[in-house]
Amino acid sequence: MFQTGPMELLVSLGVVSKVVLLLLFGFSVISWAIILYKWAIFRRADAEDRRFLAVLSKARDIEEVTRHAHRMLGSPCARIFHGIVDRLDSVSRESRELDSLGEETSGFDRHVIERTASHIAQGQIGRLESFLPFLATTGNISPFVGLLGTVMGIIDSFREIGMQGTASISAVAPGVSEALIATAAGLFAAIPAVIAYNYFLTRIRRTAFQMDSVVVELLPLLPVKARPVPVGAKG
C-alpha cells in the first residue's frame, strides 16, 4: 500500500536512503548553526565598525580615537587601529632609544603603517571567513549526496518491480516518490548554505573596504616620516 504520511515514508525507506537522509540532516543542522552564528558576528562587527569609523572621521588626534576604540573590540576596524597603535608605540620606543644615542628621528614611516594594517586585515578577514568553507562544502555536495540516495532508491524500486512482475503506476510510484525524498533533502540542505555563503562573502568584502579606510583616515593624524634622500641624489 502507498504510504502518504511523512513518518510512513521515512520508515519505508531502505537502509541506504536512511543513511543519506541522516547525513543530509546533519549537514543542514550544522549549516544553520553556522549561519546564525556568523549572522550574529557580522551584525555586531558592522554596528561597531560604523561607530568606530564615525569616531575616527571626526577625531583630532590618536588619543581621542583610542579612548573610544577600547570599547569596540568586536570591530575589525578597531582591531586594525589597535594593531597600528601598538606598532607605533614600538616604533616610538625605538626612536627614543635612537634619540638618546644622538641619532635624529622624526615621525613614522607610512609604508610600515600600511604593511602593518595589511597584515592585521588579513588576519581579521581570515577570522570572518571561519566556518564559511563548511557552507561552501554543504552547498556543493549536498545535492549530489541527495542524488545518490535517489539513485539507490530507484534501483531498489526497479528491483521490487522485477520481483512483482508488474510496471503499473501503483507499483512504480511509491518507490520513486520515496527515492525523490533524498533529492529534496539535498536541495533543502544546499540552498540555504549557498545563499548564506554568498551573502557572507559580500559582507566580508564590505568589511575589507572599511578596514582599508582606517589607514586613510588615520594617516592625517600621524607625523609621517619622509624617506631619507640618498646623498648621490642631491642636485
C-alpha positions as CSV (number, residue, x, y, z in Angstrom):
1,M,0.0,0.0,0.0
2,F,1.2,3.5,-0.9
3,Q,2.1,5.3,2.4
4,T,1.4,9.1,2.2
5,G,2.4,10.3,5.7
6,P,5.9,11.6,6.2
7,M,6.7,9.2,9.0
8,E,5.4,6.3,7.0
9,L,7.6,7.3,4.1
10,L,10.7,7.6,6.3
11,V,10.0,4.2,7.9
12,S,9.6,2.6,4.5
13,L,12.9,3.9,3.1
14,G,15.8,1.5,2.6
15,V,18.9,1.5,4.7
16,V,21.0,3.5,2.2
17,S,18.3,6.2,1.9
18,K,18.0,6.5,5.6
19,V,21.8,6.9,6.0
20,V,21.7,9.6,3.2
21,L,18.9,11.4,4.9
22,L,20.7,11.3,8.3
23,L,23.8,12.6,6.7
24,L,22.0,15.5,5.0
25,F,20.1,16.3,8.2
26,G,23.5,16.6,10.0
27,F,24.8,18.9,7.2
28,S,21.6,21.0,7.4
29,V,21.7,21.4,11.2
30,I,25.4,22.4,11.3
31,S,24.9,24.8,8.4
32,W,22.0,26.6,10.1
33,A,24.0,26.8,13.3
34,I,26.9,28.4,11.4
35,I,24.5,30.7,9.6
36,L,23.0,32.0,12.8
37,Y,26.4,32.3,14.5
38,K,28.0,34.2,11.6
39,W,25.0,36.4,11.2
40,A,25.3,37.5,14.9
41,I,29.1,38.0,14.4
42,F,28.7,40.2,11.3
43,R,25.8,42.1,12.8
44,R,27.9,43.1,15.8
45,A,31.0,43.8,13.7
46,D,29.1,46.0,11.3
47,A,27.5,48.0,14.1
48,E,30.8,48.6,15.9
49,D,32.6,49.4,12.6
50,R,30.1,52.1,11.9
51,R,30.6,53.6,15.4
52,F,34.4,53.4,15.2
53,L,34.6,54.9,11.7
54,A,32.4,57.8,12.8
55,V,34.7,58.5,15.7
56,L,37.8,58.2,13.5
57,S,36.5,60.5,10.9
58,K,35.8,63.2,13.5
59,A,38.9,62.7,15.7
60,R,41.6,65.3,16.0
61,D,44.3,63.0,17.5
62,I,45.1,59.4,18.1
63,E,44.4,59.6,21.9
64,E,40.8,60.6,21.2
65,V,40.3,57.5,19.0
66,T,42.0,55.2,21.5
67,R,39.6,56.2,24.2
68,H,36.6,55.0,22.1
69,A,38.3,52.1,20.4
70,H,38.8,50.1,23.7
71,R,35.0,49.7,23.9
72,M,34.7,48.3,20.4
73,L,36.7,45.0,20.5
74,G,34.2,43.3,18.1
75,S,35.1,45.8,15.3
76,P,37.6,44.6,12.7
77,C,38.4,48.3,12.0
78,A,39.1,48.9,15.7
79,R,41.4,45.9,15.8
80,I,43.4,47.3,12.9
81,F,43.6,50.6,14.7
82,H,44.9,48.8,17.9
83,G,47.4,46.9,15.9
84,I,48.7,50.1,14.2
85,V,48.9,51.9,17.5
86,D,50.8,49.0,19.1
87,R,53.2,49.1,16.2
88,L,53.6,52.9,16.5
89,D,54.3,52.5,20.2
90,S,57.1,50.1,19.4
91,V,58.5,52.5,16.8
92,S,58.3,55.3,19.3
93,R,60.3,53.4,21.8
94,E,62.9,52.6,19.2
95,S,63.0,56.3,18.2
96,R,63.6,57.4,21.7
97,E,66.4,55.0,22.1
98,L,68.0,56.3,18.9
99,D,67.5,59.9,20.1
100,S,69.3,59.1,23.3
101,L,72.2,57.9,21.2
102,G,72.3,61.2,19.3
103,E,70.6,59.9,16.1
104,E,67.9,62.1,14.7
105,T,64.4,60.5,14.0
106,S,61.1,62.1,13.0
107,G,57.6,60.7,12.6
108,F,56.6,57.4,11.3
109,D,57.1,55.5,8.0
110,R,53.9,55.4,6.1
111,H,54.9,52.1,4.4
112,V,55.4,50.5,7.8
113,I,51.9,51.6,8.8
114,E,50.4,50.3,5.6
115,R,52.1,46.9,5.9
116,T,51.0,46.6,9.5
117,A,47.4,47.4,8.5
118,S,47.5,44.9,5.6
119,H,48.9,42.1,7.9
120,I,46.2,42.7,10.5
121,A,43.5,43.0,7.9
122,Q,44.4,39.6,6.5
123,G,44.0,38.1,10.0
124,Q,40.6,39.7,10.5
125,I,39.4,38.5,7.1
126,G,40.6,35.0,8.0
127,R,38.6,35.2,11.3
128,L,35.5,36.4,9.5
129,E,35.8,33.6,6.9
130,S,35.9,30.9,9.6
131,F,33.3,28.2,9.1
132,L,32.4,29.5,5.7
133,P,34.2,26.6,3.9
134,F,31.7,24.3,5.5
135,L,28.8,26.2,4.0
136,A,30.5,26.0,0.6
137,T,31.1,22.3,1.0
138,T,27.4,21.8,2.0
139,G,26.2,23.7,-0.9
140,N,28.4,21.8,-3.3
141,I,28.0,18.2,-2.2
142,S,24.5,18.0,-0.6
143,P,22.7,17.8,-4.0
144,F,25.0,15.0,-5.1
145,V,24.5,13.2,-1.8
146,G,20.7,13.5,-2.2
147,L,21.1,12.3,-5.8
148,L,23.0,9.3,-4.6
149,G,20.1,8.4,-2.2
150,T,17.6,8.9,-5.1
151,V,19.5,6.6,-7.4
152,M,19.8,3.9,-4.8
153,G,16.1,4.2,-4.0
154,I,15.2,4.0,-7.7
155,I,17.4,0.9,-8.1
156,D,15.5,-0.7,-5.2
157,S,12.2,0.3,-6.8
158,F,13.1,-1.4,-10.1
159,R,14.3,-4.5,-8.2
160,E,10.9,-4.6,-6.5
161,I,9.1,-4.2,-9.9
162,G,11.1,-7.1,-11.2
163,M,10.2,-9.3,-8.2
164,Q,6.5,-8.4,-8.6
165,G,6.5,-8.7,-12.3
166,T,4.4,-5.6,-12.9
167,A,5.3,-2.0,-14.0
168,S,2.0,-0.3,-13.2
169,I,1.9,3.2,-11.8
170,S,0.7,1.8,-8.5
171,A,3.8,-0.3,-8.3
172,V,6.3,2.3,-9.5
173,A,5.0,5.5,-7.9
174,P,5.6,4.6,-4.2
175,G,9.3,3.6,-4.7
176,V,10.0,6.6,-6.9
177,S,8.4,9.1,-4.5
178,E,10.4,7.6,-1.6
179,A,13.6,7.9,-3.6
180,L,13.0,11.5,-4.5
181,I,12.9,12.4,-0.8
182,A,16.7,12.2,-0.8
183,T,16.9,14.7,-3.7
184,A,14.6,17.1,-1.9
185,A,16.6,16.8,1.3
186,G,19.8,17.5,-0.5
187,L,18.4,20.7,-2.0
188,F,16.9,21.7,1.3
189,A,20.4,21.5,2.8
190,A,22.3,23.1,-0.1
191,I,20.1,26.1,-1.0
192,P,20.3,28.0,2.4
193,A,24.1,27.2,2.6
194,V,24.8,28.6,-0.8
195,I,22.7,31.7,-0.2
196,A,24.4,32.3,3.2
197,Y,27.9,31.7,1.8
198,N,27.5,34.3,-0.9
199,Y,25.9,36.8,1.5
200,F,28.7,36.5,4.0
201,L,31.3,36.9,1.2
202,T,29.6,40.1,0.3
203,R,29.7,41.3,3.9
204,I,33.4,40.3,4.1
205,R,34.3,42.4,1.0
206,R,32.5,45.4,2.5
207,T,34.3,44.9,5.8
208,A,37.7,44.8,3.9
209,F,36.9,48.1,2.2
210,Q,36.1,49.6,5.6
211,M,39.4,48.3,7.0
212,D,41.2,50.0,4.1
213,S,39.6,53.3,5.0
214,V,41.1,53.1,8.5
215,V,44.6,53.7,7.2
216,V,43.3,56.6,5.0
217,E,41.6,58.3,8.0
218,L,44.5,57.5,10.4
219,L,47.4,58.9,8.3
220,P,46.5,62.6,8.6
221,L,46.6,62.2,12.4
222,L,50.2,61.0,12.3
223,P,53.5,62.7,11.7
224,V,54.5,60.7,8.7
225,K,58.2,60.1,8.3
226,A,59.8,61.1,5.0
227,R,62.2,58.6,3.4
228,P,65.8,59.7,3.6
229,V,67.2,61.1,0.3
230,P,70.4,59.3,-0.9
231,V,73.5,61.5,-0.9
232,G,74.1,61.0,-4.7
233,A,70.5,62.0,-5.5
234,K,71.0,65.7,-4.4
235,G,71.1,68.0,-7.4
